[in-house]
Amino acid sequence: MSMRPKVVARPLSGAVTMAIDGYTVNGAARVQVGTGSAGALELLGYTDRGVQIDIQELTKDIITDISGEAPQDVQSMGMMARIVANLIAMDRTVFKKLQGRGDRTTPGLVNTAGLVLGGSGNYLFRVGIESPFDEPWSFNKCFVRPGYGTTLASAANPFRIEFQAIPWAAATAVTNKDTPLWTRSLS
């Protein structure tokens, strides 16, 4: 006779039944950038192992003597997003347009120190991401940050590029409430 205790499956205490519709598998991703005529999206490339999207909710602690070192409250300080794509196939002509953003005269040269990328310079651009099994993502005001790069070798190596998206507002705006950081449509 076995001395092992009998294991009985029990539901989790307070468990809520949810509509889980499957695993999160989005399929191959297409990365597009708004470098075309009048900001039209152009295909930058296809990814190797997808696109990483990190939405960052920015907050600032309100420290008071009442709470000591722990915050007594927290302020919402906006949002931004980080988009990282490892491109296994890319359109080098479109990429050169990204390299030439700003007031530099050719890729490889430095922009004027202090150049404002939004506003009248309008050097920010849109990033669109599509995959076959999910709604697309569109980040309307982006720039390349911190950079891009690849490994030079005889084997296929993805080209890594990172974008930052911001909820851009004009310098004359008094609030950026309801300014879009992203939408789920490419139209």
Backbone as CSV, one residue per row, in Angstrom:
resi,resn,N_x,N_y,N_z,CA_x,CA_y,CA_z,C_x,C_y,C_z
1,MET,0.830,-1.172,0.000,0.000,0.000,0.000,0.884,1.248,0.000
2,SER,0.541,2.233,-0.860,1.320,3.466,-0.983,1.096,4.368,0.217
3,MET,2.187,4.996,0.654,2.117,5.912,1.786,2.026,7.370,1.312
4,ARG,1.954,7.580,-0.002,1.881,8.945,-0.524,0.496,9.526,-0.277
5,PRO,0.415,10.792,0.126,-0.897,11.395,0.343,-1.619,11.613,-0.982
6,LYS,-2.916,11.565,-0.957,-3.723,11.788,-2.144,-3.775,13.295,-2.409
7,VAL,-3.498,13.709,-3.663,-3.513,15.111,-4.043,-4.854,15.410,-4.702
8,VAL,-5.536,16.421,-4.201,-6.826,16.814,-4.740,-6.691,18.232,-5.302
9,ALA,-7.093,18.412,-6.567,-7.035,19.743,-7.180,-8.204,20.568,-6.672
10,ARG,-7.907,21.766,-6.226,-8.942,22.670,-5.731,-8.827,23.985,-6.482
11,PRO,-9.949,24.654,-6.730,-9.859,25.967,-7.399,-9.161,26.969,-6.486
12,LEU,-8.485,27.943,-7.109,-7.820,28.990,-6.351,-8.846,29.796,-5.580
13,SER,-8.504,30.167,-4.381,-9.399,30.961,-3.547,-9.632,32.317,-4.209
14,GLY,-10.878,32.676,-4.409,-11.223,33.956,-5.011,-10.911,34.052,-6.487
15,ALA,-10.661,32.918,-7.154,-10.311,32.934,-8.566,-11.488,33.421,-9.401
16,VAL,-11.189,34.231,-10.405,-12.202,34.754,-11.306,-12.012,34.064,-12.650
17,THR,-13.101,33.584,-13.213,-13.027,32.955,-14.523,-12.878,34.048,-15.577
18,MET,-11.865,33.907,-16.446,-11.597,34.903,-17.479,-11.702,34.246,-18.842
19,ALA,-11.939,35.058,-19.845,-12.010,34.569,-21.218,-10.613,34.595,-21.817
20,ILE,-9.870,33.541,-21.637,-8.540,33.422,-22.234,-8.762,32.862,-23.630
21,ASP,-8.270,33.569,-24.639,-8.531,33.124,-26.005,-7.330,32.476,-26.677
22,GLY,-6.281,32.197,-25.948,-5.144,31.494,-26.529,-3.827,32.126,-26.129
23,TYR,-2.763,31.579,-26.670,-1.428,32.089,-26.398,-1.201,33.400,-27.135
24,THR,-0.284,34.195,-26.648,0.062,35.447,-27.314,1.119,35.153,-28.365
25,VAL,0.642,34.899,-29.568,1.517,34.655,-30.716,1.045,35.596,-31.810
26,ASN,1.839,36.601,-32.108,1.414,37.629,-33.055,1.862,37.373,-34.486
27,GLY,2.824,36.484,-34.683,3.334,36.240,-36.026,4.457,37.211,-36.380
28,ALA,4.987,37.046,-37.563,6.097,37.888,-38.030,5.675,39.350,-38.062
29,ALA,6.578,40.234,-37.697,6.253,41.656,-37.647,6.893,42.409,-38.806
30,ARG,6.117,43.337,-39.335,6.569,44.287,-40.354,6.729,45.630,-39.683
31,VAL,7.876,46.269,-39.858,8.131,47.578,-39.261,8.141,48.613,-40.379
32,GLN,7.312,49.641,-40.185,7.208,50.721,-41.164,7.523,52.044,-40.480
33,VAL,8.044,52.990,-41.244,8.361,54.310,-40.700,7.792,55.387,-41.621
34,GLY,7.412,56.508,-41.020,6.797,57.599,-41.771,7.806,58.516,-42.423
35,THR,8.597,57.965,-43.327,9.626,58.740,-44.017,9.264,58.996,-45.469
36,GLY,8.078,58.551,-45.873,7.644,58.748,-47.256,7.125,60.156,-47.482
37,SER,6.614,60.385,-48.680,6.062,61.683,-49.041,4.945,62.061,-48.068
38,ALA,4.994,63.261,-47.515,4.019,63.768,-46.539,3.892,62.843,-45.330
39,GLY,4.978,62.166,-44.951,4.975,61.305,-43.770,4.329,59.944,-43.986
40,ALA,4.132,59.544,-45.224,3.534,58.235,-45.512,4.440,57.121,-44.999
41,LEU,3.818,56.028,-44.543,4.589,54.891,-44.040,5.297,54.172,-45.182
42,GLU,6.561,53.827,-44.939,7.357,53.029,-45.873,7.873,51.816,-45.117
43,LEU,7.959,50.685,-45.801,8.441,49.463,-45.168,9.932,49.587,-44.855
44,LEU,10.259,49.474,-43.564,11.664,49.465,-43.148,12.205,48.048,-43.195
45,GLY,11.416,47.069,-42.686,11.898,45.703,-42.743,11.042,44.725,-41.971
46,TYR,11.519,43.468,-41.963,10.870,42.364,-41.266,11.763,41.917,-40.119
47,THR,11.130,41.494,-39.040,11.884,41.223,-37.816,12.343,39.776,-37.678
48,ASP,13.347,39.624,-36.860,13.823,38.338,-36.369,13.474,38.302,-34.883
49,ARG,12.549,37.452,-34.494,12.072,37.307,-33.109,11.246,38.496,-32.617
50,GLY,10.554,39.143,-33.540,9.557,40.132,-33.177,10.071,41.512,-32.812
51,VAL,9.123,42.326,-32.353,9.384,43.702,-31.929,9.065,43.793,-30.447
52,GLN,9.932,44.399,-29.695,9.691,44.605,-28.270,9.114,46.002,-28.086
53,ILE,7.928,46.078,-27.464,7.279,47.360,-27.188,7.155,47.497,-25.681
54,ASP,7.749,48.534,-25.133,7.664,48.812,-23.693,7.003,50.165,-23.508
55,ILE,5.794,50.164,-22.953,5.097,51.404,-22.623,5.515,51.788,-21.209
56,GLN,5.990,52.991,-21.040,6.472,53.443,-19.735,5.544,54.523,-19.185
57,GLU,4.868,54.197,-18.090,4.037,55.162,-17.369,4.960,55.894,-16.401
58,LEU,5.172,57.155,-16.621,6.111,57.921,-15.813,5.393,58.505,-14.597
59,THR,6.015,58.345,-13.441,5.427,58.865,-12.205,6.497,59.568,-11.386
60,LYS,6.029,60.403,-10.467,6.945,61.095,-9.567,6.378,60.983,-8.162
61,ASP,7.212,60.515,-7.243,6.779,60.378,-5.853,6.595,61.747,-5.209
62,ILE,5.573,61.854,-4.350,5.383,63.038,-3.512,5.821,62.633,-2.110
63,ILE,6.966,63.149,-1.698,7.543,62.810,-0.398,7.166,63.898,0.610
64,THR,6.660,63.476,1.749,6.327,64.410,2.821,6.917,63.882,4.124
65,ASP,7.020,64.745,5.098,7.505,64.319,6.411,6.551,63.322,7.065
66,ILE,5.275,63.370,6.695,4.272,62.476,7.280,4.615,61.014,6.992
67,SER,5.095,60.737,5.766,5.372,59.357,5.353,6.838,58.982,5.421
68,GLY,7.675,59.870,5.902,9.096,59.554,5.956,9.675,59.450,4.558
69,GLU,10.372,58.361,4.296,10.989,58.170,2.975,10.041,57.534,1.958
70,ALA,8.926,56.975,2.433,7.942,56.384,1.518,7.078,57.504,0.927
71,PRO,6.692,57.385,-0.343,5.843,58.431,-0.904,4.471,58.466,-0.224
72,GLN,3.976,59.671,0.005,2.624,59.812,0.537,1.625,59.731,-0.598
73,ASP,2.057,60.126,-1.799,1.206,60.040,-2.979,2.126,59.975,-4.196
74,VAL,1.541,59.859,-5.354,2.309,59.739,-6.595,1.636,60.592,-7.665
75,GLN,2.455,61.287,-8.475,1.932,62.086,-9.573,2.141,61.357,-10.896
76,SER,1.169,61.450,-11.780,1.329,60.958,-13.149,2.117,62.008,-13.916
77,MET,3.176,61.580,-14.569,4.051,62.513,-15.288,4.158,62.177,-16.777
78,GLY,3.115,61.551,-17.321,3.088,61.267,-18.747,3.481,59.837,-19.074
79,MET,3.674,59.597,-20.347,4.054,58.270,-20.836,5.030,58.429,-21.995
80,MET,5.772,57.396,-22.226,6.582,57.280,-23.432,6.725,55.797,-23.740
81,ALA,7.251,55.489,-24.889,7.390,54.087,-25.285,8.763,53.858,-25.883
82,ARG,9.235,52.645,-25.693,10.500,52.183,-26.287,10.140,51.045,-27.216
83,ILE,10.586,51.118,-28.461,10.295,50.101,-29.469,11.629,49.590,-29.993
84,VAL,11.869,48.289,-29.836,13.127,47.691,-30.284,12.815,46.635,-31.339
85,ALA,13.449,46.753,-32.494,13.230,45.802,-33.581,14.565,45.254,-34.052
86,ASN,14.630,43.941,-34.183,15.778,43.279,-34.788,15.354,42.884,-36.198
87,LEU,15.838,43.624,-37.179,15.411,43.440,-38.571,16.336,42.455,-39.272
88,ILE,15.757,41.374,-39.772,16.552,40.378,-40.507,16.585,40.715,-41.997
89,ALA,15.598,41.475,-42.452,15.567,41.968,-43.834,15.105,43.414,-43.776
90,MET,15.813,44.314,-44.463,15.423,45.720,-44.389,15.704,46.437,-45.693
91,ASP,14.972,47.518,-45.895,15.153,48.383,-47.056,16.195,49.438,-46.666
92,ARG,17.375,49.332,-47.229,18.467,50.227,-46.850,18.222,51.681,-47.281
93,THR,17.436,51.873,-48.335,17.107,53.232,-48.759,16.249,53.930,-47.711
94,VAL,15.267,53.212,-47.173,14.412,53.767,-46.120,15.252,54.003,-44.863
95,PHE,16.142,53.078,-44.534,16.992,53.253,-43.360,17.859,54.507,-43.493
96,LYS,18.379,54.776,-44.675,19.203,55.974,-44.873,18.412,57.250,-44.601
97,LYS,17.096,57.215,-44.864,16.258,58.372,-44.540,16.216,58.602,-43.031
98,LEU,16.181,57.509,-42.251,16.210,57.646,-40.790,17.551,58.202,-40.333
99,GLN,18.625,57.734,-40.952,19.968,58.210,-40.585,20.148,59.694,-40.890
100,GLY,19.409,60.194,-41.851,19.565,61.589,-42.262,18.610,62.552,-41.580
101,ARG,17.842,62.101,-40.559,16.892,62.982,-39.886,17.632,64.082,-39.130
102,GLY,17.107,65.278,-39.203,17.715,66.406,-38.519,18.284,67.391,-39.527
103,ASP,19.185,68.247,-39.077,19.749,69.256,-39.978,21.121,68.854,-40.526
104,ARG,21.533,67.621,-40.272,22.810,67.162,-40.844,22.669,67.075,-42.358
105,THR,23.752,67.222,-43.066,23.683,67.213,-44.529,23.802,65.818,-45.118
106,THR,24.307,64.865,-44.337,24.433,63.501,-44.833,24.528,62.544,-43.645
107,PRO,24.064,61.295,-43.801,24.213,60.324,-42.699,25.674,60.202,-42.278
108,GLY,25.882,60.075,-40.982,27.236,59.975,-40.441,27.728,61.284,-39.865
109,LEU,27.075,62.376,-40.250,27.434,63.674,-39.685,26.518,63.967,-38.506
110,VAL,26.940,64.853,-37.620,26.218,65.166,-36.392,25.258,66.330,-36.637
111,ASN,24.070,66.267,-36.003,23.140,67.394,-36.025,23.693,68.545,-35.196
112,THR,23.131,69.728,-35.371,23.463,70.875,-34.541,23.130,70.547,-33.091
113,ALA,24.054,70.796,-32.187,23.802,70.549,-30.768,22.621,71.401,-30.314
114,GLY,21.675,70.786,-29.631,20.500,71.495,-29.140,19.346,71.537,-30.126
115,LEU,19.482,70.914,-31.285,18.415,70.899,-32.286,17.142,70.307,-31.700
116,VAL,16.028,71.007,-31.808,14.737,70.511,-31.354,14.150,69.659,-32.474
117,LEU,13.858,68.390,-32.175,13.425,67.459,-33.221,11.960,67.625,-33.617
118,GLY,11.113,68.041,-32.661,9.706,68.282,-32.988,9.536,69.714,-33.446
119,GLY,8.352,70.246,-33.272,8.094,71.650,-33.588,8.357,71.979,-35.035
120,SER,8.947,73.145,-35.283,9.150,73.598,-36.661,10.156,72.741,-37.421
121,GLY,11.058,72.056,-36.688,11.996,71.158,-37.354,11.301,69.944,-37.922
122,ASN,10.298,69.467,-37.210,9.484,68.327,-37.624,10.329,67.133,-38.067
123,TYR,11.299,66.771,-37.258,12.154,65.631,-37.571,11.668,64.342,-36.921
124,LEU,10.586,64.423,-36.155,9.995,63.215,-35.580,9.238,62.481,-36.678
125,PHE,9.030,61.189,-36.511,8.356,60.400,-37.539,7.501,59.318,-36.888
126,ARG,6.655,58.731,-37.674,5.740,57.694,-37.222,6.375,56.323,-37.384
127,VAL,6.109,55.422,-36.436,6.528,54.026,-36.541,5.264,53.166,-36.502
128,GLY,5.098,52.320,-37.495,3.961,51.406,-37.565,4.444,49.969,-37.519
129,ILE,3.756,49.145,-36.747,4.132,47.735,-36.617,2.902,46.892,-36.909
130,GLU,3.048,45.969,-37.843,1.951,45.071,-38.220,2.377,43.631,-38.012
131,SER,1.422,42.814,-37.592,1.632,41.369,-37.546,0.300,40.723,-37.926
132,PRO,0.337,39.487,-38.425,-0.889,38.892,-38.963,-1.974,38.574,-37.935
133,PHE,-1.636,38.424,-36.663,-2.615,37.953,-35.694,-2.941,38.947,-34.590
134,ASP,-2.631,40.226,-34.792,-2.927,41.228,-33.786,-3.228,42.542,-34.496
135,GLU,-3.870,43.455,-33.793,-4.090,44.784,-34.343,-2.738,45.479,-34.487
136,PRO,-2.594,46.348,-35.489,-1.319,47.047,-35.648,-1.110,48.080,-34.535
137,TRP,0.133,48.469,-34.357,0.507,49.543,-33.432,1.007,50.710,-34.278
138,SER,0.631,51.922,-33.884,1.137,53.117,-34.545,1.587,54.107,-33.479
139,PHE,2.859,54.452,-33.502,3.432,55.449,-32.606,3.702,56.683,-33.453
140,ASN,3.019,57.788,-33.156,2.975,58.914,-34.082,4.169,59.857,-34.043
141,LYS,4.851,59.960,-32.918,5.979,60.897,-32.805,7.179,60.154,-32.230
142,CYS,8.092,59.748,-33.099,9.230,58.913,-32.701,10.544,59.497,-33.197
143,PHE,11.605,59.004,-32.584,12.961,59.292,-33.038,13.817,58.081,-32.704
144,VAL,14.976,57.958,-33.333,15.873,56.843,-33.074,16.627,57.143,-31.786
145,ARG,16.508,56.197,-30.809,17.201,56.391,-29.543,17.308,55.079,-28.819
146,PRO,18.392,54.657,-28.316,19.663,55.348,-28.367,20.404,55.153,-29.674
147,GLY,20.013,54.174,-30.482,20.739,54.012,-31.727,20.385,52.762,-32.481
148,TYR,21.337,52.311,-33.278,21.148,51.156,-34.135,22.496,50.503,-34.378
149,GLY,22.475,49.254,-34.847,23.736,48.583,-35.128,23.535,47.138,-35.543
150,THR,24.596,46.512,-35.969,24.577,45.119,-36.398,25.955,44.513,-36.182
151,THR,26.045,43.228,-36.418,27.321,42.526,-36.401,27.725,42.256,-37.841
152,LEU,28.915,42.647,-38.225,29.392,42.398,-39.585,30.056,41.032,-39.610
153,ALA,29.457,40.123,-40.381,29.967,38.756,-40.454,29.432,38.091,-41.716
154,SER,29.904,36.882,-41.990,29.414,36.165,-43.163,28.077,35.483,-42.902
155,ALA,27.673,35.351,-41.636,26.364,34.774,-41.292,25.317,35.887,-41.238
156,ALA,24.061,35.524,-41.465,22.965,36.496,-41.372,22.840,36.975,-39.933
157,ASN,22.856,38.271,-39.741,22.726,38.878,-38.417,21.658,39.956,-38.477
158,PRO,20.727,39.963,-37.530,19.717,41.007,-37.548,20.327,42.378,-37.295
159,PHE,19.677,43.377,-37.845,20.046,44.768,-37.645,19.152,45.307,-36.550
160,ARG,19.729,45.774,-35.455,18.959,46.234,-34.298,18.762,47.743,-34.378
161,ILE,17.498,48.157,-34.238,17.189,49.585,-34.192,16.208,49.828,-33.055
162,GLU,16.403,50.920,-32.359,15.551,51.260,-31.234,14.955,52.639,-31.448
163,PHE,13.644,52.737,-31.198,12.930,54.001,-31.324,12.392,54.405,-29.957
164,GLN,12.222,55.702,-29.762,11.498,56.194,-28.599,10.310,56.990,-29.116
165,ALA,9.152,56.745,-28.527,7.935,57.462,-28.887,7.553,58.381,-27.740
166,ILE,7.128,59.580,-28.094,6.716,60.555,-27.082,5.352,61.125,-27.466
167,PRO,4.583,61.596,-26.476,3.313,62.259,-26.789,3.578,63.741,-27.066
168,TRP,4.097,64.037,-28.215,4.544,65.376,-28.553,3.391,66.385,-28.498
169,ALA,3.677,67.576,-27.964,2.746,68.702,-27.973,3.533,69.955,-28.347
170,ALA,2.872,70.881,-29.000,3.522,72.123,-29.429,4.055,72.897,-28.222
171,ALA,5.089,73.681,-28.448,5.696,74.467,-27.373,4.708,75.451,-26.758
172,THR,3.672,75.813,-27.483,2.672,76.762,-26.981,1.527,76.075,-26.239
173,ALA,1.523,74.744,-26.184,0.440,74.020,-25.511,0.504,74.251,-24.006
174,VAL,-0.652,74.306,-23.357,-0.681,74.459,-21.907,-0.923,73.118,-21.211
175,THR,-1.284,72.085,-21.954,-1.441,70.734,-21.423,-1.268,69.742,-22.572
176,ASN,-0.891,68.521,-22.230,-0.859,67.487,-23.275,-1.849,66.367,-22.948
177,LYS,-2.834,66.680,-22.106,-3.874,65.703,-21.770,-4.518,65.193,-23.055
178,ASP,-4.693,63.885,-23.138,-5.310,63.187,-24.275,-4.485,63.264,-25.562
179,THR,-3.221,63.655,-25.475,-2.331,63.585,-26.637,-1.980,62.122,-26.850
180,PRO,-2.140,61.591,-28.065,-1.880,60.160,-28.260,-0.394,59.812,-28.238
181,LEU,-0.081,58.754,-27.507,1.250,58.155,-27.577,1.231,57.088,-28.663
182,TRP,0.164,56.301,-28.698,0.002,55.275,-29.724,-1.475,55.115,-30.036
183,THR,-1.732,54.492,-31.194,-3.071,54.053,-31.577,-2.928,52.617,-32.066
184,ARG,-4.036,51.938,-32.266,-4.006,50.561,-32.764,-4.543,50.509,-34.192
185,SER,-4.150,51.502,-34.991,-4.563,51.576,-36.395,-3.462,52.244,-37.197
186,LEU,-3.239,51.771,-38.403,-2.249,52.406,-39.278,-2.899,53.391,-40.256
187,SER,-4.204,53.536,-40.190,-4.870,54.461,-41.134,-4.844,55.879,-40.631
